Amino acid sequence: MAIEKVFPMTQAGKDKLIQELEHLKSVKRKEVVERIKIARSFGDLSENSEYDSAKEEQAFVEGRITTLENMIRNAKIIEEADMASDSVTLGRSVTFIELPDGDEETYTIVGSAEADPFEGKISNDSPIARSLIGKKVGDQVSVQTPGGEMSVRITSIK
């Protein structure tokens, strides 16, 4: 039997996944079934692009439902008490400056299920997070990124 992947996340992240799952099951799934019914009424399914599109969307929705159910079932909630207070850990926000130019950036380290770079949430599996985890304020860290190596200094951890 395969070992299932554990998805570390905050309680808020798990709640967000549960909301998305409920929306997919109660709203989106019904919308897609209705689209399929309408497309079937157009006749010949072999040349029916609306039907093909609806079936593709149905496959995507069902796949996402399965993924979310797995993530929720295998969620490991990160508790505040489990976090070291003075070092970068999962669930903490870290601010650093890039060296030598001094550009400041802040990210919250989250599990891959919660990652959203546009909201400043990066996965603990990302190169930046892997380099920062375990480090403390004032530490200078070399980060290997797809764009090359960069050096940063941690200025705060919250």
N, C-alpha and C positions, 0 to 999 in steps of 0.2 A: 504494500500500500504506500502510495506517495505521501510524503510529508507536506502538509499544506503550509503555504507561506503565511506568516503572521504579519498583520498590518498595524504597526504602531500608529496611534492617533490620539488626539485630544477628544474629550467627550463632545465638544462642540463639532468637531470634524465628523464624528460618528453620527451625531444628530442630523447633520447636513446630508450625509449619505442616506440615512433612513428617510428623510423628507424626499430626496430625489427618487428613491426606490418606490415610495408610496405614490408619487406623482406618475411615474412610469406605469405602475400597475393599474392605478385607478383612472387616469386620464389618457395618457399617451397611447396605451395599449388599445383602448376603446376607439380612439381617433383613427388609429391605423387600420383596425378591423373595418371601420366604416368606410375608409378610403378604398380598401380592397373590394368591399361590396359594391361600391359605386363604379369602380373600374371594371368589375366583372360584367356589370350591366351594359358596358359599351360593346360587348360582343367578343369577337375573335381574340383570345388571349395571346396568341402567338405573335401578334403585331401590336400589342396594347402597351404602350410605354407607361401609361398611368398605373396599370396593374404591376408592371415590372418595378416601377419606382416604389409603389406601396409595399410590395413584397420585400424589397431591399430595406426599406425603413423598418418593416416588421422584424427582419433578421437583426438589424442593429439594435432595436429596442429590446428584443429578447436576449441578445448577447449582453447588453448593458445591465439588464435585470439580473442575469446570472452572475456577472462580475460583482455587482453591488452586494448581492446576497452573500457571496463568498467573502468579500471584504468585511462586511458587517459580522458574519459568523466568526471570522478569524481576527477580529479587532482586538488589539491590546491597548487599553486605555492608559495613557501616560498621566500619572497622578503628580500633583505639585510636590508631594512629599518625596517622590522618587527622584526628583531633580536636584542635582548639586547646585547650591546657591551661587557659587563663585566661578563656575566654569560653563562653557557652552555645552548644552545637552538638548535632547529632543524636547520640544515644547517651549524653549526659550527664544527670545529675540536677541539678536546680536548685531551691534553696530560696529563697523570697522571703516578705516580709511585706507584707500589704495595708496601704495607708496610708489613713486615719490610725489605724484601729482596731488594727493590729498583729497580725492573724490570720496565723499562719505556715502555709505550704503548701509541699510538696515534690512535684515531678513529674519523671519521666524523659521526655525528648523522644525519641520513637521514630517510625519510619515508620508510615504509616496501617495497614499490615498487622498491626502489633503493638499498636496502640493499645488500651488497656483502662483507662479512667479509674478503675474500681474498684480496680485494682492500682497506681494512681498513674502510669500510662503514658499520655501524651497524644501525639496525632499532631502531626507537624511542620507539618501543614496547619491545625491549630486556631488560633483567634485568639490565645490565650495564647502558644503556642509561636512563632508568627510574630513576635509582639512581642518575645519574649525572645531569640531566636536572634541571636547576634553581640554580645550585651551582656555586661558584666563585673560582678564583685562590686562592690557599692556603687552601681551604676547605678540610677536611678529611672526606671521605664518606665510609660508610659501604655498600657493594654491595652483594646482595644475588644472587648467581649463582647456576646452577644445581649441580656444583661440591662442593658447600659449600659457606660459607661467606668469603669475602675478604675485606680488608681495603685498600683504595687508597687515595693519596693526589693529587689534581689537581695542575699541574705546569704551564700550559698555555692553553689559549683559543684563537683560531684564527677564 
